[in-house]
Amino acid sequence: MVLLLVLAMTYSCDRFRQPKLIIFDTICTDTLIGEADQAIYGTIGDKSTMQTLILYTYDDTMVFRLVNPQIIGRYTVGDRVAVVPCGEAMANRVVDITSLMQEWGTRDSLKVPHGFAIEADGKIRAINNNTGRLYHGWGLVNGRFVINHNNGKARTDTISDTMDILKLTPDSFVIGDSIHALRYGCIGEKISTSKKKRRR
């Protein structure tokens, strides 16, 4: 009986996985990827709970029931988020975009920070770049982190890397997969995400 219930829930998620697609301004328009982004983007409403998420998009108010969700970041009311639907009015992944907007990197033996700043509109800025890598943009695809870059003079073509966000806290950002992980710490101030407010 339990097995049948699990199979039914899985089937319902696949069957109704046709959410309304809303383009948000942190998506990289030049990212070449092999999967369509089905996430929905907006800001957290003030009546959201641990079980129910209220999402304000540019032209709508949406309500999601959170089903065993993977919460990436620590969102609060007013934060920008990406919500990955799983079924009709259900979601199983939420990425706090506001928490991503930081200066991330590491520090060398002289305590000099090296890394990148994630900014609005898909922009990314190098910080004390000593690797020759050139950053061209970032985005999210179904809750996964995408970064566009090349290795400077060594390569002229742009590479798009898509990675899982394994951890996101105010002072730690870890991306990668089940085998490899890139770990970054917060090395600067939180970056402003102020935009034109949604009309009510």
C-alpha positions in Angstrom: 0.0 0.0 0.0 2.8 2.4 0.9 4.6 1.5 -2.3 1.5 2.3 -4.4 1.1 5.7 -2.7 4.8 6.6 -3.5 4.3 5.5 -7.1 1.1 7.6 -7.4 2.8 10.7 -6.0 5.7 10.2 -8.4 3.4 9.8 -11.4 1.4 12.9 -10.5 4.6 15.0 -10.4 5.6 13.8 -13.9 2.1 14.1 -15.3 1.5 17.7 -14.3 5.0 19.0 -14.8 3.9 21.8 -17.1 4.1 25.0 -15.1 3.6 28.5 -16.4 6.9 29.8 -17.7 7.9 33.3 -16.4 11.1 34.8 -17.6 13.1 36.5 -14.7 15.9 39.0 -15.0 18.6 36.8 -13.4 18.5 34.2 -16.2 21.5 34.2 -18.5 20.2 34.7 -22.0 23.4 33.5 -23.6 23.6 30.2 -21.7 23.7 27.2 -24.0 22.0 24.3 -22.1 20.3 21.1 -23.0 17.3 21.4 -20.8 14.4 23.8 -20.6 14.1 25.9 -17.4 10.8 25.1 -15.8 11.4 27.1 -12.6 9.2 30.0 -11.7 10.7 33.3 -10.4 9.4 35.9 -8.1 9.5 37.2 -4.5 8.4 35.6 -1.3 5.0 36.7 0.0 4.4 37.7 3.7 2.0 34.8 4.3 4.4 32.0 3.4 4.9 29.2 5.9 7.1 26.1 6.1 4.4 24.1 4.2 3.1 26.7 1.8 5.0 29.3 -0.3 3.3 32.5 -1.6 5.1 33.7 -4.7 4.7 37.2 -6.2 5.6 37.2 -9.9 5.5 40.2 -12.2 1.9 39.6 -13.1 0.5 37.0 -10.7 0.3 35.7 -7.2 1.0 31.9 -7.0 0.6 29.5 -4.1 2.8 26.3 -3.8 2.5 23.4 -1.4 6.1 22.4 -0.5 6.6 18.6 -1.0 9.7 17.3 0.7 11.4 20.4 -0.5 15.1 21.1 -1.0 15.5 24.6 0.4 18.7 26.2 -0.9 19.5 29.3 1.1 17.6 30.9 3.9 14.8 32.9 2.3 12.7 35.5 4.1 9.8 37.7 3.0 10.7 39.8 0.0 13.6 37.7 -1.2 13.9 36.7 -4.8 13.6 33.0 -5.3 13.4 30.3 -8.0 10.7 27.7 -7.4 10.9 24.4 -9.2 7.4 22.9 -9.5 6.6 19.2 -9.1 2.9 18.7 -9.9 0.0 21.0 -9.9 0.5 23.8 -7.3 3.4 21.8 -5.8 7.1 22.5 -5.5 10.1 20.4 -4.4 13.0 22.9 -4.7 13.4 26.6 -3.7 16.6 28.6 -4.4 17.0 31.9 -2.6 18.5 34.2 -5.3 18.9 37.0 -2.8 21.3 34.8 -0.8 23.4 34.2 -3.9 24.0 37.9 -4.4 27.3 38.0 -2.6 31.1 38.2 -3.2 32.3 34.6 -3.0 35.8 33.3 -3.1 38.9 32.2 -1.0 41.8 34.1 0.5 45.5 33.4 -0.2 48.4 33.2 2.3 48.4 37.0 2.4 44.7 37.1 3.2 44.0 38.7 -0.2 40.6 37.6 -1.5 40.1 36.0 -4.9 36.8 35.0 -6.4 33.8 36.5 -8.0 30.7 38.7 -7.2 27.3 37.4 -8.3 25.2 40.4 -9.4 21.8 41.1 -10.8 20.7 40.7 -14.4 23.0 37.6 -14.8 26.2 39.6 -14.3 29.3 38.2 -12.6 32.4 40.1 -11.7 35.9 38.8 -11.0 37.6 39.8 -7.8 41.4 40.0 -7.8 41.5 37.5 -10.7 44.8 35.6 -10.7 43.8 32.6 -12.8 43.1 34.3 -16.1 39.6 33.0 -16.2 37.0 35.5 -17.7 33.5 35.4 -16.4 30.6 36.2 -18.8 27.4 35.6 -16.8 25.5 33.3 -14.5 22.0 31.9 -14.2 19.8 29.2 -12.8 18.2 26.2 -14.6 15.7 24.2 -12.7 17.4 25.3 -9.5 20.9 24.4 -10.7 23.7 27.0 -10.9 25.0 27.9 -14.4 28.2 29.9 -15.0 29.6 31.1 -18.3 33.3 31.6 -18.6 36.5 31.0 -20.5 40.1 30.7 -19.6 41.3 34.0 -21.0 44.0 33.9 -23.6 44.2 30.1 -23.5 40.7 29.7 -24.8 38.4 32.1 -26.6 35.2 30.0 -26.6 32.7 30.4 -23.8 32.1 27.4 -21.6 28.8 26.9 -19.7 29.1 24.8 -16.5 26.0 23.6 -14.8 26.4 22.5 -11.2 24.2 21.6 -8.3 24.1 24.0 -5.3 25.2 21.8 -2.5 25.2 24.4 0.2 24.2 28.1 0.5 24.5 30.0 3.8 25.4 33.6 4.6 29.1 32.6 4.7 29.4 29.5 2.5 28.6 28.6 -1.1 29.4 25.1 -2.3 28.7 23.9 -5.9 29.5 20.7 -7.7 28.2 17.2 -7.9 28.4 13.9 -5.9 32.1 13.6 -6.7 33.6 17.1 -7.0 32.8 20.2 -5.0 34.0 23.8 -5.2 33.8 25.6 -1.9 33.7 29.4 -1.5 33.3 31.7 1.5 31.8 35.1 1.7 34.6 37.6 1.1 32.7 40.9 0.8 29.4 42.7 1.4 26.0 41.5 0.4 25.1 42.9 -3.1 22.0 44.9 -3.5 19.1 43.3 -5.4 16.8 46.3 -5.5 14.6 46.4 -8.5 11.3 48.0 -9.5 8.7 46.8 -7.1 5.9 44.6 -8.3 2.6 46.5 -8.9 -0.3 45.6 -6.7 
